[in-house]
Amino acid sequence: MSLGFQAFFAALPIIFAGILLVGLRVSAKKAMPLVYIATIAVAFLVWEVSFERVLASTIEGMLITISVLWIIFGAILLLNTLKHSGAIIVIREGFNNISPDRRIQVIIVAWLFGSFIEGASGFGTPAAIAAPLLVAIGFPAMAAVMVGMMIQSTPVSFGAVGTPILIGVNKGLDSAGIGATLSNFGSSWDSYLQIITSEVAITHAIAGTFIPLFMIIMLTRFFGENKSWSEGLSIIPFAIFAGLAFTIPYALTGVFLGAEFPSLIGALVGLPIVVLAAKNGFLVPKKSWDFAPREKWPVAWVSKFEMKFDAMTSKEAMSLTKAWIPYVLVAAILVLTRVSADAKAFVMSLAFSYKNILGEGLNFTMNPLYLPGGILVFVVIITYFLHKMEFKELKAAVGESSRVMIGAGFVLVFTIPLVRVLINSGVNASGFDSMPIAMANFVAHSVGDIYPLFAPVVGALGAFIAGSNTVSNMMLSQFQFGVADALGVSTAFMVALQAVGAAAGNMIAIHNVVAASATVGLLDQEGETLRKTIIPTIYYCLVVGIVGLIGMYYLGLTDPLMK
């Protein structure tokens, strides 16, 4: 079978998902079981994957789903706990005191606080935390999910203290073989990985500086009373300022310190700068912007959470500091358990594993205390005592959170297994590469020397399929390296374009959309969210692709392997 036909059949499940979710606006709970069936049909009939491998991949996907639901449950539980303790009302008022302008609030909560959480944790946690917080302070649920997904771009390559680079790229490339070659040129694998890290940071900084502006103009266009682009564009100076407040320290950290801390330091530096600027009216438009009155919102925008939040009142006087302590604890514990070897070893000590599933060489391990879900639940317990809650209030929070998690679980139990079938399809009787690699090969063979323009798209496709920057990098980094080597251009920069594109692809990863939607009680609207988040994804991949062409052919970027 020709490469073109391989790519066509490999893309069929993705095309089918797009038609159902985006074109026909079918809810994910109806669409994803059908897409799963289509995926296994292609795996059996075209790729000739064995029944045992499809079943093992499905089991692996279901086990991964448990990990994802654990994170979702923890995020929703913390939010519901703060709702019942009265802290959310205090937090809402705190944001209003910084600025009542929703455009500024979204920059502070999503862009900066969300980027910090991404740097500490990754794995979709920032959307799971920032989106409910936005709902709690008065955002429509659909708007909160949209901007929550847009966080999944610039900070993602250095999320979870650098996991997509230190694990994804590091394990996705033939480090032993490449390292041996590098030593012949007087270089080393560590130096090569740092070149990739620096180029990822700089490229992200170029495209990512404009993400806060993108968030705002999409907010005003799709969720404003006037459906206006201009109401978003009127805040350009402040939005660019907020973008630079994050991306400058972010890029400098990536270049000089490595992959662990760019997102963390970028957010830690940017957050106080932007909050101080907003409180003092620096570059802030004179006219504040807000959503239309809640009674004018379409039903599709609203979740059960919002209606409950709207009826909340604070039980008793609570300081802003006390209200924020749970979120501060989440951030601090996430960082501690990722940076401290002793703390990490402690939370990793509890593990559930299933090795060599059905003899197919697939492995699963879950560390419930290390996952953000465990940390969030731990903070909920602390909050129960700190905010002097009654047991019935905590019980109500647990019940509400469990019901939402069950709703998300039905969708994810089909979505994640179909992803694992796609990724694991490389072991087959047909002799074909796995489905994602087949699609990537087709793109590379079709476009020739201008391939750097499309390298981020390939990375984004990997993340769209896998729902993970790290997995996309592991799956496609060696492929991108090989294409660069064949074209005689910088292999390091090509892998960097892969990593940046994979970060952008998280904005349209279906199971990330489902997970973020679940945390705000908004299911059955996944297609509408994807129709919106595809816009910044296209922007990101296009800008990064153009940067790639300029870097490869105009600036003539090189690396040690080109000597």
N, C-alpha and C positions, 0 to 999 in steps of 0.2 A: 504494500500500500504506500502511495506517495506521501511525502511529508505534509503536503497540503491537505490531503484527506485525513491524515492523522490529526492535524490541528483542528480541522472542522469537527470531527467527531469528539475530540477532547473538549472543544468549546461548547458543544451542544447543551450539557447541563447548565452551564453558565448563561448561555443565551436563553434557555428555557426559564431559568430563574428570573432573568431580566424582564422577559415578556410578561410573566405572571405578576411579579412584584411591582415593576415600574410601569409597564405598558397597560396591563389589564387591572392593576391596583388590587390584586388578590391579596388577602392577608397572609402573613408568613405561616400561620398555623395551618392554612389550607395549601399553600404553595410548596412549602419545604418537604412534606412527605412525598409529593409528586416529583420534585426535583431529586430526591433521594432515590426513588424508583428509577428515574431516568439515568442517574449516575451508575447504579449497579448494572443496568441494562447495557450501557456502553462498556463497562468494565468486563462483563461476561462475554458479550457478543463480538466486540471489536478488539479489546485488549487481551481477551482470553485469560483473564485473571481467575484463579481457582476460587471455588466456593469457600474453601477454608480461609483464604486470604481476605476475601470480602467480608466474611463473618468476623474474622479477627480484627479487621479495620473498623468494623461497626462496633464491636465490643470496646475497642480502644477509644473510639469517639464517644461512646456512652459514658465511659469512665472519666474522660476529660470533661464531659458535660457536668459531672458532679462537682469538679473543681470550679468550673465557671459559676454554677449555681450557688456554691458556697460563698463566692465573692459577692454575687448579687444579693444573697440573703443578708450578709453582713452589712452591706451598704444601706439597704432598705431598713434594716433593723435599727441602725444608728440613727437614721433620719426619723423614724417613727418614735424612737426613744426620746429624742430631742423635742419632737412635737409634743409628746405627752408631759415632758418635764417643763415645758414652757420656754425652753431655750431658743427655739426657732423664731419666736416673736421678737426676742431681744436681738438676735442676729439680724433679722430683717430691719429693725430700726437702726441698727449700727450701720448697715449699708446706706440707708437713707440719709444718715448723718454725714457720711463721706460725700455722697452725691445722690440725689433722687433720679438722676439721668440713667435710664436703663442701659444706654450704650456704654457708659463708664462702668456700671456694675458688671456687665458681661466681660469686660476686659479684666477687671480685678478678679472675679470669681473663676471664669473659664480660662482665660489666657494665662494668668499669672499663678493663681492658686492651683488651677488644674495642671499646669506645667510642673509645678513643684511635686504634686502627687504623682505625676507620670515619672518624674526623675527618680522618685523614691521607690515606686512600686511597679509601674507598667501594667501589662495584662488587662487593659481596659478599665483599671481602677479609677482614673481621673473622671471619665464620663460617669461612672457609677456613683461618684461622690459629688462632682460639680453639678450634674444635671438635677438631682433631687434638691440640692441647695438652691439652685436657681428657681426651681418650682416653689420652694418654700418662701422665697423673698418676692414672689409675685409674677414669675414668668409663665407663659403658657407651656404646657408639658412638651408639645411638639417643638417649640422654639428651644427649650432647654436641651432636648435630645440633639437637635441640629447643631447647636454650638458645642455641646458636649462631644459630639463626634468630630467636630473641627479641631478640638484639642489634639486629636489623634493624628498629628502631622509633625510639626517642627520638633517638639520635645521627644518624640517617640524613639528616634534612633539611639538616644541615650537614656531611655527609660529603664527602670529597675536597675539603677546604677550601671548602665552601659551594657546590659544583657544582649541587645540586638547586634552589637559590635563584638563584644568579648566572647559571646557564645555563638551567635548567629553567623557572623563573618568568620570568626576564628575556626569554628568547626565546619563551616561550609566550604572552606578552601582546603586544598591539600597543603597544609602548613609544613609538613615534613619535607615534601618534595620541593616546594617553593623556597623554604628556608635553606635547603641544601644549595639550591641555585644561587640564592642571594649571598650566601657565604663566599661563593666564588667571585662575587663582585665586591667583596669587602663590606657587605651590609648584613642585616640580620632580619629574622622574621618580626621581632618586636619593632624594629625601626619601620618596616614595611607596613605593619598594622597601624602604627602611629601616623604614617602618611595618609592612609585611608581615613583614619579618625579625623585628622585635620581637614581633609577635603570634604568629608561629610558635614562637619561643623560649619565650614565657610559656605558651602552650597546651601545648607538649610537656612543659614542666616540671611542669605540673599533673598530666597523665596519666602521665608517665614516672617520677615519683618512686616509683610503686608497682610498676614493672616488676621490680626486684630481688626484691620479695616474691612476685610472680607466678612468676618463675623458680623460686624455692625451693619454693613450695607445689606447683607442678606436678612438680618433681623428686621431692619426698617422696611425692606421691600416685601418680604413675605408675611410679616407679622405686625406691621404698622397699620394704623387706621387709614393712612393715605396711600399705602402700598408704594412708598416712595424710595427711589435710589438716592435722591438728593438729600434726604434727611440723614442718611448714613454718610454721604460724602461730605456733609457739613462739618464732620468731626475729624477730617483727615489729619490735621496737625497733631491732635492729641493721640489718634490711633497710631500714627507713624512713630511718635515719641514713645508710646507704650511698647510698640514692636521693637524699637531699638534698645529700650531699657532692658529688654530680655535678651535680644540676639547678640548684642555686643559682648557682654560678659560671657554669654553662652559660647560664642565662637572663640573667644580668647581662652576660655577654659579648655575647649576641645583641642586647640592647637598646642597649648603649653602644659596642660595637666593630664590629658588623656580622656578616655571614654566614660569614666565613672560618673563625673560630676557636672557636665555642661548644663543639663536641664535643671539640676538642683541649684547650682550657683546662679544661673541666669534668672531663675525665679526669685531666689533669696535677695539678689541685688535689685531686680526690677520691681518687686512688689512694694517695698517701702518708698521707692522713688515715685512710682505712679500714684500710690495712695496720697502721698504728701502733695504731689502736683494737683491731684483732683480736689483735695480739701482746700487748697489755696487758689483754685480757679485757673491754674496755669494751662493755657491752650484749650480750656474748656469752653464750648459754645455758650453764649449767653442764654439761648433758649433751650430748656431741658426737654428731653423726649421721653415719652411713656407709651405704653400700649393703650389701645382703646379700652373703655370700661369693660369689665369682665363679662357683663351680660351680652356684649356684642361679639364675643369670641365664638367662632364655629365650634360645634360639639366635638369635631375631630381634634381640636387643639387641647381639649380639657381632659384631665384624668380624675379619678376618684380622690387621689391625693390632694389635688388642688382644691376641690370642694371642701375637704376636711380642713386643710390649712387655712382656708379663707374664714372658717368659723372659729379659729383658735383664738384664745386669749391667754396671756401669761398668767400663771397661777399666783405668783407672788413676785415681788421685786427681785430681780437677778441681775448681777453686773454683767456687762458685755464680756469681760474677761472670763468669768465663770461659765458663761454660755459657750464661749469659743474653746474652752479647755479640751473638750472631747476631740475636736478636729486637730488641735495642736498635738494632743497625745497620739493620734493616729499618725500624723506626719513624723513625729519624733521616733515612735516605735518602728515605723517602716524604715526610716533611715538607719536606726541603730541595728536592726536585724539584717540589714543589707551590708553594712560597713564593718561592724564588729564581728570578728571571727567567733568569739565566744557566744555572743548573743545569737548569731546565725546557727551555730552548732546546737544550741539549746532548743530553738524552735524547729530545727530540722530533725530533732531526735525522734519525734513521733512521725512515722511514715507508714503508709499503706501501699503495697506494691503488688503488681501482677506482671511477672516476668515471662517473656517468651509466650505471648498469648497464642493459644492453639498451635504452638510449635512454629509460628510464623516469624519469630524474631522481633516481634513488636512488644514494647515494654511500657508500663505505666506506673508512675509513682505519684502519690499525693501526700503533701506535707501540710496538713490542715492548720497547724499553728503558724507556719511560715507564710502561707497564702494570705493575702490581704483580708480574706473573710475571717480568719482566726483572729487577726489583730483587731478588726472592727468589732467582733463579738466581745473580745476582752475589754475593749474601751467601753462598750455598752454596759458591761458589769460595773466598771469603775463609775460610769455616769449615773447608774442607778443609786449608788451611795452618795456620790458627790452632789447630785441635785436633789437628794432626799426624796426620792420617788416612792410611791406606794406600789406594792407588789401587783395589784390589779392593773396599774398603768403599764408596767413592764410586760405583763401577760397579754394585754391588748396589743402592744407593739409587736410582740412575737407572733400573735395570731394574724395580724394584718400583713406582716412581712411574709409569712409562710404562704398565704393565699396568692400573693403576687408572684412569688418564686415558682409556685406550681404552674401558674399560667405561662411563665417564660420557659419552664422546663419542657413542656410539650413541643415547642418549636425547636429548641436547641437539641433535643434528643434525636432529631432528624438532620439538623443542619451540620453539627460537628461530625457525626459519623460519615456523612457524604464527603466532607472535606478530607477525612482520613482515607477514604476509598480512593479519591483523586490522587492524593500524595503518595499513597502506598502502591499505586498501580504499576510501578516500574518493575515489580516482580511478576512476570506473566509468561505465557507460552507463545506470544506473538513476536517477541523480540523487540517490541517498541520501548522507547523511553517512557517514563511516567507521563501522564496527561499534561501536567503543567510544563514539563520540559519540552514535550512535543510542540506545544503552542509557542514557547519561547524560541525553539529552533526555527520554526516557520517564520517568525518575525525577523530573526537574524539573517536568514537566507534570502529573505524577500527585499530587504532595504539596503544591504551593502554598506558602503562607507558612511552613510548618514545614520548608521545604527545608534550612535550615542544619543541622538534625539529620542530614540525609542527605548533606550535602556531603563529609564525610570518607569515607563509604562509596564515593562516586563516585571520589574520589582513590585509595582503596584498590583499587577495581576496576581502575583504570588501571594501578596498580603490579602487581597480580596478573597482568594480561594481559602487561604489558611486562617485568616483572621489574626495574623501575627506577623509583625516585622521580623522577629527572630526566626520563625520558621521559613519565611520567604528568603531570608538571607542564607539559611542553611541549605535550602533547596536549590537556589539559583546563583549563588556567588561564584562557584566554580565554572558554571556555564558562562557567566558574564566575563570572567577572567579569560576563558578560552576564546571568546569572540574578540576581545581586545587584543589578545596575542596574535590572532589571525589577521586583524586589521593593522597591526603594527602601531597601536596607540597605547597610551598609559593604562596598564592593567589595574593599577591602584585606583585611578580616577573612575574607571568603568565600574569597579566594585563599589566605589563610593556612590555613584549614580544609582546602582542597584539598591543600596541601603536607604538612600533618601527617597527613592520611588516607593520602596516597600513601606516606609513610614507614612507616606501620603495615601497609600492604598488602604490603610486602616480606616480612613474616613468612609469607605464604602463597603467594608467587610460586613457581610450580612449578620453573622452571629454577634458581632459587636453592636450593631444597631438593635438587634433583638434584646441584648443584655442591657444596653442603656435605656431602651424604652421600658423595660420591665421595672427598672429602679424608680421610675416616675409613674408607674401604673398606666402606661400608654401602650397597649398592644393593638395589633391589627392595622397599624399605620406605618409599617416598616417601608413599604414602597414609596410613600410620600416623603419620608425622610431621605431615602436614597436618591430620589429625584432632585433633592436640594443639595445633598453633600457631594454629588457627582460634579457639581460646578467648581467648588474649590479644589477637588481632586484633579480635574482637567487643568486648571490653572497651575497647580503645583507641578504636575508632570511636564507641562509645556515649558514653564520657566526653567525648570531643572534640566530638561532636554536641551534647551537653547544654551544654557550655561555649559552643558556637556560638549556641545559642538564647538563653542568658542574656546573652551579649555583645551580640547583635543587638537583642533586644527588651526586656531588663531594664536593662542598663547603657547601652544606646543608643550603642554605639561608632560613631564616624563616621570619615570620612577626607576629604581635601581635595576629592574629587570630589562630595561631598554638600553642598557650600556652596550 
